[in-house]
């Protein structure tokens, strides 16, 4: 009998890549998202064979307004595992719409967790979180707990992390908290750093670099983070926290430079420094040796190889991209 997994936020870049990965691992996957299915250029699932995609079902659900639909979906399929990508996930918009951010990322989630706590079929609830809960710092262990968020987005994640861990402590709620460095890969929306830089460079446009691009980040390729979550499904213990990093750190400026050079353009002629965004953290350095040891996980794709793969995807759909794709539109 196939294991049943519910993916919350299934139409996200990370959620859709994970669904594809799990379907080929012979899971039955249920997905729900606020948005409808993405168009082909942003949909990594469009070429999955019928004999495999038949093990996937999708429901469009707004958790803030249609919680009854989510309850009905969960009761119908009784998933053994839930993986949670769902939420308002853009930092600038969290400053503009803090109430929306907290309503989705905290209040609606609390309602969900209180409902799930009564269901015996659930064995693991894997929360996909972010190192941004700690602000700008070096995270030496998954046991590190000194929260210092710099944005409403990060604050919402630290709040719900604490609530989940409290539920585990008091009621044995089967939570696993995982914090990943930045995801990237083919089919990612153009308003994210790597595809945006490829889009700009491909069209010989200027790239506006917030704060001069000094912030240091680690990037995990789509196949590697899917493998990491697969390890969480099979090996992680409830009540524990797992951090994931690529072990390589690059400034935002360096990433943009790499991309412009791959497009045979001089970065110095195309990069323009602009004011930084409010609450922008300088570094997220995650030392994930404990995770690698416990789960026997490692990242395999270097940033240079990964960017090449994203460029191949972009070039395939180049004629279908437009200016609207560069801008994020908040969903309510």
Secondary structure, 3 states (H helix, E strand, C coil): CCCEEEEECCCCHHHHHHHHHHHHCCCEEEEEECCCCCCHHHCCCCCCCHHHHCCEEEEECCCCCCHHHHHHHHHHHCCCEEEECCCCCCHHHHHHCHHHHHHHHHHHHHHHHHHHCCCCCCCEEEEEEEHHHHCCEEECCCCCCCCCCCCHHHHHHHHHHHHHHHHHHHHCCCEEEEEECEEECCCCCCCCHHHHHHHHHHCCCCEEEEHHHCCEECEEEHHHHHHHHHHHHHHCCCCCEEEECCCCCEEHHHHHHHHHHHCCCCHHHHEEEECCCCCCCCEEEECCHHHHHHHCCCCCCCHHHHHHHHHHHHHHHHHHCCHHHHCCCCCC
